[in-house]
Amino acid sequence: MPSSLRARPLTPRTARPWRTAVTGALTAVLTLTALLGLPGTGHAGIAADPGAAVPAGVAGRAAAFEQQVLFKASQDPGYACFRIPAVVRTVKGTLLAFAEGRVNDCSDAGDIDLVLKRSTDGGRTWGPLRIINEGAGDTHGNPAPMVDRKTGRIVLAETYNTGRTDGGNCAVPCDRAPHMQHSDDDGLTWSEPRDLSDEILPAHWNSWYATGPVHGIQLTRGKHAGRLVFAVNTETWDGSHVSANHAALIVSDDGGDHWRIGATDSWPIAADGTFRQKPSEMTVTERADGGVLVSGREQDGTDLGHRSQAFSTDGGDSFTSHFKALPDLYTPQVQGSTLRLGDRILLACPGDSDRRRTMMIRSSYDGGRTWDSVDRGTVVTTDWSGYSDLVGIGADTAGLLYEGGAVDARDEIRFARFTEDWLAPRRGPDPTTPDLAPRAPGAAVLGGATATDGMFGGALAFDGTDDAVRLPYRTQLPLGKKDFTASLWFRYTAATGEQPFLWMGGVGTGQPQVWLRGEPANNRVQGLITARDGASAPRSASVRTTGAYNDGQWHHLALRRGAGQLTLFIDGTVAGTAADVPGSVSRNAPFGVHIGQKLDSRAHLAGAIDDVRVYDRALSDGELSGVRTGDTAVTAGTVLRLPMDRVSASH
């Protein structure tokens, strides 16, 4: 970094002294509240709730997890909202927590400052808020800090754009540009920012540009040891529309004095606005073997999933392949963060695939190739929650800086400190039940679902709390734009609640999906599809019975899409029809197939299921009758077939 840049002290601004430190007092630590956990984890997380007492018997757990509010408008006057957390640990062990201080409202393109708090005791207590980069009406944000372990310098990449006063987003094309500043005294003072456009903003990245937002890294292994690496995502404007998206790594081999563009993955965007992928807001982690894992948010691409990732084996100079979407990693469209801790890599992001809530930490034990499912993750809070960053504090201790709130994910930014022992322990394979579809692996039996008498031999009973059957993802399961038929037997007596029988795809009003469920409080059984066609908004069609069929007897249920109609059958009789909605029932969303459970884990069946079948074609009335009676073997187009008649123990 040029020596001519003067240091910028963290002192009150004479122009707006009310926007510097609130107080020298340390931020109060919140009390711990209740044990939380997702179905089947066998492990409890602890959430924070001001004023709540610590439950009896969890003192040891509380010692492994503590949490406090770090940034909040009511405790940091002069700001309407704080967002976009990032955190690093300096060579002296100081934790530096960065955020965007949004002056007028929570919008992304208003008057935004970059602010900082410091902790010298591993995140237990924190000093006052200080401004390190004032927007002065413009947007100065997207913090991406990193630490040079050789010199001790903290380098902060950031992005500027012209601010707005109307609460709107940045106009397209957006005049975003990368900047950088640094500190050589453990974050106490900061250099004046410098514009990095000449180095890392080529002419065709002429619309959106975003650094991070999350910490960058310094490589420690191989011939590129010492290299600084952070991620950006950018867009190209062709004069009429955004025509391409770019995910890239930015690298420096001289401690941040000079930067260049390294690995780049570009995806075209059609004139109608559709595209396969848009990897963005990427978090970078060095694996134990020296490779680099790049994990990013996936936004509205036609590929399945809300998260995608890529790898680099040459220090960030190139990716080994294009980004790959992760259909069965359930999370909403949101930024996330990663950190290597011990023999696992942690991923922090919400676990609800529809909305920003239920902050969770999941683990990978193979360098990021595969990730724990939500039932194996550790819940930080069931509150609303959004962006995050992870930081290593010690050999077995980490910190999580994340957006959270009881009302909105943007209510506050919290800091949680936890040990590796607090995380859910690694769990062995789940029991399985056979899937007789061609080349299909067994389906996982979760929560202890038990055997019961069925229509054709055995069936599985579900307790309404955490029991379910989940199919491992395979490319044959998404039904796309095809006609299909789903068939199953159900039995239940519940009088209230959602009673999910079969769930395929996403969840919520905007995600492609197919489901069948009982709704006893509404005295009906319902089938629904949500489809997306091109760039148009999702549309849904539903069909339902006139009774709940919750009499404790076995009933056959089938949903058929074909000939422009959606048809629901109950016990061999047509219960309802509706016009089909065109498009894919499995696109641009997390994708799961569950029996007895809703995808977001917020509803479970209290009842039993037998003989679940899905075909990627519309069965004839005769074929459907044969499936129901068991008199006819129907195999053509089989996507899944679960007899539900036996469970094999895990090995």
C-alpha positions as CSV (number, residue, x, y, z in Angstrom):
1,M,0.0,0.0,0.0
2,P,1.5,3.4,-0.9
3,S,3.2,5.0,2.1
4,S,1.7,8.4,1.2
5,L,-1.7,7.4,2.5
6,R,-2.2,9.0,5.9
7,A,-3.6,7.1,8.8
8,R,-7.3,7.8,9.6
9,P,-7.8,7.8,13.4
10,L,-10.9,6.4,15.0
11,T,-12.0,9.6,16.6
12,P,-15.3,11.6,16.6
13,R,-16.1,13.5,13.5
14,T,-16.6,17.2,14.1
15,A,-19.3,17.3,11.4
16,R,-21.5,14.7,13.0
17,P,-20.1,13.8,16.5
18,W,-23.4,12.1,17.3
19,R,-22.5,9.3,14.9
20,T,-19.3,8.1,16.5
21,A,-19.0,6.0,19.7
22,V,-22.2,5.6,21.6
23,T,-20.3,5.1,24.9
24,G,-17.2,3.6,26.3
25,A,-19.4,1.1,28.1
26,L,-19.1,-2.5,27.0
27,T,-21.9,-4.2,25.2
28,A,-24.0,-6.3,27.6
29,V,-24.1,-10.0,27.2
30,L,-27.6,-11.4,26.8
31,T,-28.9,-14.1,29.0
32,L,-29.3,-17.6,27.6
33,T,-32.7,-19.1,27.0
34,A,-34.1,-22.4,25.8
35,L,-32.6,-25.5,24.3
36,L,-33.3,-25.7,20.6
37,G,-32.7,-28.4,18.0
38,L,-33.9,-29.7,14.7
39,P,-35.5,-33.0,14.4
40,G,-33.3,-36.0,14.8
41,T,-30.2,-34.1,15.9
42,G,-30.1,-35.5,19.4
43,H,-28.3,-32.3,20.2
44,A,-29.5,-29.0,21.5
45,G,-28.5,-25.5,20.5
46,I,-29.0,-22.5,22.8
47,A,-30.6,-19.3,21.6
48,A,-30.4,-15.8,23.2
49,D,-33.4,-14.0,24.6
50,P,-33.0,-10.9,26.8
51,G,-34.4,-11.4,30.2
52,A,-34.9,-15.1,30.0
53,A,-33.5,-17.4,32.7
54,V,-31.0,-20.2,32.0
55,P,-33.0,-23.5,32.0
56,A,-32.1,-25.9,34.8
57,G,-29.4,-28.4,33.9
58,V,-27.8,-26.5,31.0
59,A,-25.0,-24.6,32.8
60,G,-22.4,-26.7,31.1
61,R,-23.9,-26.1,27.7
62,A,-24.2,-22.4,28.5
63,A,-20.5,-22.2,29.1
64,A,-19.9,-23.6,25.6
65,F,-22.1,-20.9,24.0
66,E,-22.6,-17.2,24.8
67,Q,-24.2,-14.5,22.7
68,Q,-24.7,-10.7,22.8
69,V,-26.1,-7.9,20.6
70,L,-23.2,-6.1,19.0
71,F,-24.8,-3.5,16.7
72,K,-28.3,-2.2,17.1
73,A,-29.9,1.1,16.2
74,S,-31.3,1.7,19.7
75,Q,-27.9,1.2,21.4
76,D,-25.8,2.9,18.7
77,P,-27.5,6.3,18.0
78,G,-27.3,8.0,14.6
79,Y,-28.2,4.9,12.6
80,A,-31.5,3.5,11.6
81,C,-30.1,0.0,10.8
82,F,-27.0,-2.1,10.8
83,R,-26.4,-4.8,8.2
84,I,-23.7,-6.8,6.4
85,P,-21.4,-8.2,9.2
86,A,-17.8,-9.2,8.7
87,V,-15.2,-10.2,11.3
88,V,-11.5,-11.1,11.5
89,R,-8.9,-11.9,14.2
90,T,-5.7,-10.0,14.0
91,V,-2.2,-11.3,14.7
92,K,-2.5,-9.9,18.2
93,G,-5.7,-11.8,18.8
94,T,-8.0,-8.8,18.6
95,L,-11.4,-9.4,17.0
96,L,-12.5,-6.7,14.6
97,A,-16.2,-6.7,13.8
98,F,-17.3,-4.6,10.8
99,A,-20.8,-3.6,9.6
100,E,-22.6,-1.2,7.4
101,G,-24.1,1.6,9.5
102,R,-27.2,2.6,7.5
103,V,-28.1,6.2,8.4
104,N,-31.7,6.8,7.2
105,D,-33.2,3.4,6.7
106,C,-32.4,-0.3,6.0
107,S,-32.2,0.1,2.2
108,D,-29.1,-1.1,0.3
109,A,-28.3,2.1,-1.5
110,G,-28.7,4.9,0.9
111,D,-26.3,6.9,3.1
112,I,-24.1,4.1,4.5
113,D,-20.9,4.2,6.6
114,L,-18.5,1.4,7.4
115,V,-18.3,1.0,11.2
116,L,-16.2,-1.1,13.5
117,K,-16.1,-2.5,17.0
118,R,-13.0,-4.1,18.6
119,S,-12.6,-6.9,21.2
120,T,-9.3,-7.7,22.9
121,D,-10.7,-10.6,25.0
122,G,-11.8,-13.1,22.3
123,G,-15.3,-11.6,21.8
124,R,-16.5,-11.6,25.4
125,T,-16.6,-7.8,25.6
126,W,-16.4,-5.1,23.0
127,G,-15.4,-1.4,22.7
128,P,-17.5,1.4,21.3
129,L,-18.6,1.8,17.7
130,R,-16.3,3.9,15.5
131,I,-16.7,5.1,11.9
132,I,-13.8,4.0,9.7
133,N,-15.3,5.1,6.4
134,E,-18.1,7.7,6.2
135,G,-20.5,7.5,3.3
136,A,-21.4,11.2,3.5
137,G,-24.6,10.5,1.6
138,D,-23.2,7.7,-0.6
139,T,-23.0,4.0,0.0
140,H,-19.7,2.7,1.4
141,G,-20.2,-1.0,2.2
142,N,-19.7,-4.7,1.5
143,P,-16.8,-5.1,4.0
144,A,-14.3,-7.9,3.1
145,P,-11.5,-7.8,5.7
146,M,-8.4,-10.0,5.7
147,V,-5.2,-10.2,7.8
148,D,-1.6,-10.4,6.6
149,R,-0.1,-12.7,9.2
150,K,3.5,-11.7,8.2
151,T,3.1,-8.0,8.7
152,G,0.1,-7.8,10.9
153,R,-1.6,-5.4,8.5
154,I,-5.4,-5.6,8.3
155,V,-6.7,-5.0,4.8
156,L,-10.3,-4.0,4.1
157,A,-11.9,-4.3,0.7
158,E,-15.1,-2.4,0.2
159,T,-17.5,-1.1,-2.5
160,Y,-18.8,2.4,-3.2
161,N,-21.8,3.6,-5.2
162,T,-23.8,6.8,-5.4
163,G,-26.3,7.0,-2.5
164,R,-30.1,7.5,-2.8
165,T,-32.5,9.3,-0.5
166,D,-35.7,7.5,-1.6
167,G,-35.0,4.1,-0.1
168,G,-34.7,2.6,-3.6
169,N,-32.0,0.2,-5.0
170,C,-29.0,1.3,-7.0
171,A,-30.1,2.1,-10.6
172,V,-29.1,-0.5,-13.3
173,P,-26.4,-0.2,-14.4
174,C,-25.1,0.6,-11.0
175,D,-22.0,2.7,-10.6
176,R,-20.3,0.3,-8.1
177,A,-16.5,0.5,-7.7
178,P,-14.0,-1.3,-5.4
179,H,-12.0,0.5,-2.8
180,M,-9.5,-0.5,-0.1
181,Q,-8.0,0.7,3.1
182,H,-5.7,-0.8,5.7
183,S,-4.7,-0.6,9.4
184,D,-1.2,-1.2,10.7
185,D,-2.0,-0.8,14.4
186,D,-4.5,-3.6,15.1
187,G,-7.5,-1.7,13.8
188,L,-7.0,1.5,15.8
189,T,-6.5,3.8,12.9
190,W,-7.1,3.3,9.2
191,S,-5.6,4.7,6.0
192,E,-7.6,6.8,3.6
193,P,-9.5,4.6,1.1
194,R,-8.0,4.2,-2.4
195,D,-9.9,3.3,-5.5
196,L,-8.9,-0.1,-6.9
197,S,-10.8,0.3,-10.2
198,D,-7.6,0.4,-12.3
199,E,-6.5,-3.0,-10.9
200,I,-9.7,-5.1,-10.5
201,L,-12.5,-3.4,-12.4
202,P,-12.3,-4.2,-16.1
203,A,-14.4,-2.3,-18.6
204,H,-17.0,-5.1,-19.1
205,W,-17.7,-5.3,-15.4
206,N,-19.8,-2.2,-15.8
207,S,-22.8,-2.7,-13.7
208,W,-23.1,-4.4,-10.3
209,Y,-19.9,-4.9,-8.4
210,A,-19.7,-6.4,-4.9
211,T,-16.7,-7.2,-2.6
212,G,-17.4,-10.1,-0.3
213,P,-19.2,-9.3,1.9
214,V,-17.3,-11.6,4.3
215,H,-13.7,-12.0,5.5
216,G,-11.0,-12.9,3.0
217,I,-8.1,-15.2,3.7
218,Q,-4.4,-15.5,3.6
219,L,-3.2,-18.9,2.2
220,T,-0.8,-20.8,4.4
221,R,0.1,-23.8,2.3
222,G,1.9,-24.5,-1.0
223,K,3.8,-22.2,-3.3
224,H,1.2,-19.5,-2.9
225,A,1.5,-19.3,0.9
226,G,1.1,-15.7,2.0
227,R,-1.3,-14.8,-0.8
228,L,-4.3,-12.7,0.2
229,V,-7.6,-13.8,-1.4
230,F,-11.1,-12.4,-1.4
231,A,-14.1,-12.8,-3.7
232,V,-16.2,-10.4,-5.8
233,N,-19.3,-10.8,-7.9
234,T,-20.0,-8.5,-10.8
235,E,-22.3,-8.0,-13.8
236,T,-22.1,-6.8,-17.4
237,W,-24.5,-4.3,-18.9
238,D,-24.7,-4.5,-22.7
239,G,-26.6,-1.2,-23.2
240,S,-30.1,-2.7,-22.8
241,H,-30.0,-5.3,-20.1
242,V,-27.6,-7.2,-17.7
243,S,-26.1,-9.7,-20.0
244,A,-23.7,-11.7,-17.8
245,N,-22.8,-12.4,-14.2
246,H,-19.2,-13.0,-13.1
247,A,-17.9,-14.7,-9.9
248,A,-14.2,-14.0,-9.3
249,L,-11.4,-14.2,-6.8
250,I,-9.1,-11.2,-6.3
251,V,-5.5,-12.0,-5.2
252,S,-2.5,-10.1,-3.9
253,D,1.1,-11.5,-3.5
254,D,2.6,-8.4,-1.9
255,G,0.4,-7.9,1.2
256,G,-2.2,-5.9,-0.5
257,D,-0.1,-3.3,-2.3
258,H,-1.2,-4.6,-5.6
259,W,-4.2,-6.7,-6.7
260,R,-5.3,-8.7,-9.7
261,I,-8.2,-10.7,-10.9
262,G,-7.7,-14.5,-10.5
263,A,-10.2,-17.3,-10.9
264,T,-13.3,-16.2,-12.8
265,D,-16.5,-18.0,-13.7
266,S,-18.9,-16.2,-16.0
267,W,-22.5,-17.0,-16.8
268,P,-24.6,-15.4,-19.6
269,I,-28.0,-13.9,-18.9
270,A,-30.5,-14.0,-21.7
271,A,-32.5,-11.0,-22.9
272,D,-35.6,-12.4,-21.1
273,G,-33.7,-12.4,-17.8
274,T,-33.2,-16.1,-17.4
275,F,-29.8,-17.7,-16.6
276,R,-28.5,-20.9,-15.2
277,Q,-26.5,-19.5,-12.2
278,K,-25.5,-16.3,-10.5
279,P,-22.9,-17.2,-7.8
280,S,-22.6,-14.2,-5.5
281,E,-21.6,-13.1,-2.0
282,M,-18.9,-15.7,-1.9
283,T,-17.0,-16.9,1.2
284,V,-13.5,-18.4,0.8
285,T,-11.9,-21.1,2.9
286,E,-8.5,-22.8,2.7
287,R,-8.9,-26.5,3.0
288,A,-6.6,-28.8,4.9
289,D,-5.0,-29.9,1.6
290,G,-4.3,-26.3,0.6
291,G,-7.1,-26.1,-1.9
292,V,-9.6,-23.3,-1.8
293,L,-13.3,-23.8,-1.3
294,V,-15.5,-20.9,-2.6
295,S,-19.1,-21.1,-1.5
296,G,-21.7,-18.6,-2.7
297,R,-25.3,-17.5,-2.6
298,E,-27.3,-18.6,-5.7
299,Q,-29.9,-16.1,-6.8
300,D,-32.8,-17.0,-9.2
301,G,-30.8,-19.2,-11.6
302,T,-32.6,-22.1,-13.3
303,D,-30.3,-24.6,-11.7
304,L,-31.7,-26.2,-8.5
305,G,-30.5,-24.7,-5.2
306,H,-29.9,-21.5,-3.3
307,R,-26.2,-22.3,-2.8
308,S,-23.4,-23.1,-5.2
309,Q,-19.7,-23.7,-4.9
310,A,-16.4,-24.1,-6.7
311,F,-12.8,-25.1,-5.9
312,S,-9.4,-23.8,-6.8
313,T,-6.2,-25.9,-6.5
314,D,-3.8,-23.3,-7.7
315,G,-4.1,-20.6,-5.0
316,G,-7.1,-18.9,-6.6
317,D,-5.7,-18.4,-10.0
318,S,-8.4,-20.6,-11.6
319,F,-11.4,-22.7,-10.7
320,T,-11.2,-26.5,-11.3
321,S,-14.7,-26.3,-12.9
322,H,-17.8,-24.1,-13.1
323,F,-19.7,-23.4,-9.9
324,K,-22.0,-26.3,-9.0
325,A,-25.4,-25.7,-7.4
326,L,-26.3,-27.7,-4.3
327,P,-30.0,-28.6,-4.6
328,D,-30.3,-30.4,-1.2
329,L,-28.5,-27.9,0.9
330,Y,-31.5,-26.1,2.3
331,T,-31.1,-22.4,2.8
332,P,-32.9,-19.3,1.5
333,Q,-31.4,-16.8,-0.9
334,V,-28.9,-15.2,1.4
335,Q,-25.2,-14.7,2.0
336,G,-23.4,-17.3,4.2
337,S,-20.0,-17.8,5.7
338,T,-17.5,-20.6,6.1
339,L,-14.6,-21.4,8.4
340,R,-12.3,-24.4,8.9
341,L,-12.3,-25.5,12.5
342,G,-10.5,-28.7,13.5
343,D,-11.3,-31.5,11.1
344,R,-14.5,-29.9,9.7
345,I,-15.4,-26.9,7.7
346,L,-18.3,-24.9,9.1
347,L,-21.1,-23.2,7.1
348,A,-23.3,-20.6,8.8
349,C,-26.5,-19.7,7.1
350,P,-30.3,-19.9,7.8
351,G,-31.7,-23.4,7.6
352,D,-35.2,-22.4,6.4
353,S,-35.2,-22.7,2.7
354,D,-38.0,-20.2,2.2
355,R,-37.3,-17.4,4.6
356,R,-34.3,-15.9,6.4
357,R,-34.8,-17.6,9.8
358,T,-33.3,-20.3,11.9
359,M,-29.6,-19.5,11.8
360,M,-27.7,-22.8,11.7
361,I,-24.2,-24.1,11.6
362,R,-23.6,-27.1,9.4
363,S,-20.4,-29.1,8.9
364,S,-18.5,-30.7,6.1
365,Y,-15.9,-33.4,6.9
366,D,-14.6,-33.8,3.3
367,G,-13.3,-30.3,2.5
368,G,-16.7,-29.0,1.4
369,R,-17.6,-31.7,-1.1
370,T,-20.7,-32.7,1.0
371,W,-22.5,-31.0,3.8
372,D,-24.6,-32.0,6.8
373,S,-28.3,-31.9,6.2
374,V,-30.4,-29.6,8.4
375,D,-31.3,-32.3,10.8
376,R,-27.6,-32.7,11.6
377,G,-26.8,-29.0,12.0
378,T,-26.6,-27.0,15.1
379,V,-29.3,-24.3,15.6
380,V,-28.0,-20.9,16.8
381,T,-31.4,-19.3,16.9
382,T,-34.9,-19.9,15.5
383,D,-35.3,-16.2,15.2
384,W,-35.2,-14.4,11.9
385,S,-31.6,-14.3,10.7
386,G,-29.6,-13.3,7.6
387,Y,-26.0,-12.4,6.7
388,S,-23.1,-13.8,8.8
389,D,-19.4,-14.2,9.2
390,L,-17.4,-16.8,11.1
391,V,-14.0,-16.2,12.8
392,G,-11.6,-18.5,14.5
393,I,-10.8,-17.5,18.1
394,G,-8.8,-20.5,19.3
395,A,-8.0,-24.1,18.5
396,D,-11.5,-25.2,19.3
397,T,-13.4,-21.9,19.6
398,A,-15.1,-19.8,17.0
399,G,-17.3,-16.8,16.7
400,L,-20.3,-16.0,14.6
401,L,-21.3,-12.4,13.7
402,Y,-24.8,-12.5,12.2
403,E,-27.9,-10.5,11.5
404,G,-30.9,-11.6,13.6
405,G,-34.1,-10.4,15.2
406,A,-37.3,-11.4,16.8
407,V,-39.3,-9.4,14.2
408,D,-36.9,-9.0,11.3
409,A,-33.5,-10.4,10.3
410,R,-32.3,-6.8,10.2
411,D,-33.2,-5.9,13.8
412,E,-29.6,-6.2,15.1
413,I,-26.2,-7.8,14.6
414,R,-25.3,-10.4,17.2
415,F,-22.0,-12.0,18.1
416,A,-22.1,-15.6,19.3
417,R,-19.0,-17.3,20.8
418,F,-19.0,-21.2,20.9
419,T,-16.7,-24.1,21.2
420,E,-16.4,-27.1,18.9
421,D,-17.9,-29.3,21.6
422,W,-21.1,-27.2,21.4
423,L,-21.6,-28.2,17.8
424,A,-23.6,-31.3,17.0
425,P,-21.2,-34.3,17.0
426,R,-20.7,-36.2,13.8
427,R,-23.5,-38.7,13.2
428,G,-23.3,-42.0,11.5
429,P,-25.5,-43.1,8.6
430,D,-29.3,-43.0,9.1
431,P,-31.4,-46.2,8.8
432,T,-32.8,-46.6,5.3
433,T,-35.9,-47.9,3.6
434,P,-35.6,-49.3,0.0
435,D,-36.4,-47.2,-3.1
436,L,-37.3,-49.6,-5.9
437,A,-36.9,-47.1,-8.7
438,P,-34.1,-47.9,-11.2
439,R,-30.6,-47.4,-9.6
440,A,-32.0,-45.6,-6.6
441,P,-30.2,-45.7,-3.3
442,G,-32.2,-46.2,-0.1
443,A,-34.1,-43.4,1.5
444,A,-33.1,-42.1,4.9
445,V,-35.5,-42.9,7.8
446,L,-35.3,-39.9,10.3
447,G,-36.4,-39.5,13.8
448,G,-37.2,-43.1,14.6
449,A,-40.2,-43.8,12.3
450,T,-41.5,-47.2,13.2
451,A,-43.0,-50.2,11.4
452,T,-46.8,-50.7,11.3
453,D,-49.3,-52.7,9.3
454,G,-49.9,-51.4,5.8
455,M,-52.1,-51.9,2.9
456,F,-49.5,-54.2,1.2
457,G,-47.5,-55.7,4.0
458,G,-45.7,-53.2,6.2
459,A,-45.8,-49.4,6.3
460,L,-44.1,-46.7,8.3
461,A,-45.7,-44.7,11.2
462,F,-44.7,-41.1,11.9
463,D,-44.9,-39.5,15.4
464,G,-45.7,-35.9,14.2
465,T,-42.6,-34.5,15.9
466,D,-39.5,-35.4,13.9
467,D,-40.1,-38.6,12.0
468,A,-39.7,-38.5,8.2
469,V,-38.3,-40.3,5.2
470,R,-36.0,-38.3,3.0
471,L,-34.7,-39.3,-0.4
472,P,-31.1,-38.5,-1.3
473,Y,-30.9,-36.1,-4.2
474,R,-30.5,-37.6,-7.6
475,T,-31.1,-36.0,-11.0
476,Q,-34.1,-38.2,-11.8
477,L,-36.2,-36.8,-8.9
478,P,-36.9,-33.3,-10.2
479,L,-40.0,-33.5,-12.4
480,G,-39.4,-30.2,-14.3
481,K,-42.0,-29.5,-16.9
482,K,-43.1,-33.1,-17.3
483,D,-46.5,-34.6,-16.7
484,F,-46.5,-36.8,-13.6
485,T,-48.4,-39.0,-11.3
486,A,-47.9,-39.3,-7.5
487,S,-49.6,-42.1,-5.6
488,L,-49.6,-43.2,-1.9
489,W,-51.7,-44.6,0.9
490,F,-52.2,-42.6,4.1
491,R,-53.8,-43.2,7.5
492,Y,-54.1,-40.6,10.3
493,T,-56.5,-39.3,13.0
494,A,-55.1,-35.8,13.7
495,A,-57.7,-33.1,14.0
496,T,-55.3,-30.1,13.7
497,G,-52.1,-28.9,11.9
498,E,-50.6,-29.5,8.5
499,Q,-50.2,-33.3,7.9
500,P,-47.7,-33.6,5.0
501,F,-47.8,-36.9,3.1
502,L,-45.4,-36.2,0.2
503,W,-43.3,-33.1,-0.5
504,M,-41.2,-32.6,-3.6
505,G,-39.2,-29.4,-4.4
506,G,-39.1,-26.1,-2.5
507,V,-41.4,-24.5,0.0
508,G,-43.3,-21.2,0.2
509,T,-45.4,-19.3,-2.3
510,G,-42.5,-18.5,-4.7
511,Q,-40.7,-21.8,-5.1
512,P,-41.6,-24.6,-7.5
513,Q,-43.0,-27.6,-5.7
514,V,-45.4,-30.5,-5.6
515,W,-47.1,-31.7,-2.4
516,L,-49.9,-33.7,-0.9
517,R,-51.1,-33.2,2.6
518,G,-54.0,-33.5,5.0
519,E,-55.5,-30.3,6.4
520,P,-58.0,-31.6,9.0
521,A,-58.8,-28.2,10.5
522,N,-60.1,-27.2,7.0
523,N,-61.7,-30.6,6.5
524,R,-59.8,-31.5,3.4
525,V,-56.9,-33.2,1.8
526,Q,-55.1,-31.0,-0.7
527,G,-52.6,-31.4,-3.6
528,L,-50.7,-28.4,-5.0
529,I,-48.1,-27.6,-7.6
530,T,-46.2,-24.3,-8.1
531,A,-44.5,-23.9,-11.4
532,R,-42.2,-21.3,-13.1
533,D,-42.2,-20.7,-16.8
534,G,-39.3,-18.7,-18.2
535,A,-38.8,-15.5,-16.4
536,S,-42.4,-15.1,-15.4
537,A,-43.5,-15.2,-11.8
538,P,-44.4,-18.5,-10.2
539,R,-48.0,-19.7,-10.5
540,S,-49.8,-22.3,-8.4
541,A,-52.7,-24.7,-8.9
542,S,-54.4,-26.8,-6.3
543,V,-57.0,-29.5,-6.0
544,R,-58.7,-30.8,-2.8
545,T,-61.2,-33.2,-1.3
546,T,-64.4,-32.3,0.6
547,G,-63.3,-34.2,3.7
548,A,-60.2,-34.7,5.8
549,Y,-60.3,-38.5,5.7
550,N,-58.7,-38.6,9.2
551,D,-60.8,-41.6,10.4
552,G,-57.8,-43.8,11.1
553,Q,-58.4,-45.9,8.0
554,W,-56.2,-46.4,5.0
555,H,-57.0,-44.2,2.0
556,H,-55.4,-44.1,-1.4
557,L,-54.4,-40.6,-2.7
558,A,-53.1,-39.7,-6.2
559,L,-52.2,-36.4,-7.9
560,R,-51.9,-36.4,-11.7
561,R,-50.6,-33.7,-14.0
562,G,-51.5,-34.3,-17.6
563,A,-53.5,-33.1,-20.7
564,G,-53.5,-29.6,-19.3
565,Q,-55.2,-30.6,-16.0
566,L,-54.3,-31.3,-12.4
567,T,-56.5,-34.1,-11.0
568,L,-56.8,-35.4,-7.4
569,F,-58.0,-38.9,-6.8
570,I,-59.2,-40.3,-3.4
571,D,-59.9,-44.0,-3.1
572,G,-60.1,-44.3,-6.9
573,T,-62.6,-41.5,-7.4
574,V,-61.9,-38.0,-8.8
575,A,-62.0,-35.5,-5.9
576,G,-61.2,-32.4,-7.8
577,T,-59.7,-30.9,-11.0
578,A,-58.0,-27.7,-11.9
579,A,-56.3,-26.2,-14.9
580,D,-52.6,-26.9,-15.0
581,V,-50.1,-24.1,-14.7
582,P,-47.3,-24.2,-17.3
583,G,-43.7,-24.5,-16.4
584,S,-41.3,-26.4,-14.2
585,V,-42.3,-27.7,-10.8
586,S,-38.6,-28.0,-9.8
587,R,-36.5,-25.0,-10.6
588,N,-34.2,-22.4,-9.0
589,A,-34.9,-23.5,-5.4
590,P,-33.6,-26.0,-2.9
591,F,-35.0,-29.4,-3.8
592,G,-35.9,-32.1,-1.4
593,V,-38.2,-35.1,-1.4
594,H,-39.7,-36.0,2.0
595,I,-42.4,-38.4,3.1
596,G,-44.2,-37.2,6.3
597,Q,-42.4,-33.9,6.5
598,K,-42.6,-30.4,5.0
599,L,-39.3,-29.3,3.5
600,D,-38.8,-26.5,6.1
601,S,-39.2,-29.0,9.0
602,R,-42.1,-26.9,10.3
603,A,-44.7,-29.6,9.9
604,H,-44.6,-33.4,10.4
605,L,-47.2,-36.1,9.9
606,A,-48.8,-37.9,12.8
607,G,-50.0,-41.0,11.0
608,A,-48.7,-43.6,8.6
609,I,-47.8,-43.9,4.9
610,D,-47.5,-46.9,2.6
611,D,-46.5,-47.6,-1.0
612,V,-45.3,-44.2,-2.3
613,R,-44.9,-43.9,-6.0
614,V,-44.0,-41.1,-8.4
615,Y,-44.0,-41.5,-12.2
616,D,-42.7,-38.8,-14.7
617,R,-45.8,-39.3,-16.9
618,A,-49.6,-39.1,-16.5
619,L,-50.8,-42.6,-15.8
620,S,-54.0,-43.7,-17.5
621,D,-57.1,-44.2,-15.3
622,G,-56.6,-48.0,-15.8
623,E,-52.9,-47.9,-14.7
624,L,-53.8,-45.7,-11.7
625,S,-56.5,-48.3,-10.7
626,G,-53.9,-51.0,-11.0
627,V,-51.5,-49.2,-8.8
628,R,-54.2,-48.6,-6.2
629,T,-55.4,-52.3,-6.1
630,G,-52.0,-53.8,-6.6
631,D,-53.4,-55.9,-9.5
632,T,-51.2,-54.3,-12.2
633,A,-47.4,-53.8,-12.4
634,V,-46.7,-50.3,-13.6
635,T,-43.0,-49.6,-14.0
636,A,-42.6,-47.3,-17.0
637,G,-41.5,-43.8,-15.9
638,T,-40.9,-44.7,-12.3
639,V,-39.2,-41.8,-10.5
640,L,-39.5,-43.2,-7.0
641,R,-41.1,-46.3,-5.4
642,L,-41.1,-46.7,-1.7
643,P,-42.9,-49.9,-0.4
644,M,-42.2,-48.6,3.1
645,D,-42.3,-52.2,4.3
646,R,-38.9,-52.5,6.0
647,V,-36.1,-50.4,7.6
648,S,-32.5,-51.4,7.5
649,A,-30.2,-50.4,10.3
650,S,-27.4,-47.9,9.7
651,H,-23.9,-49.3,9.4
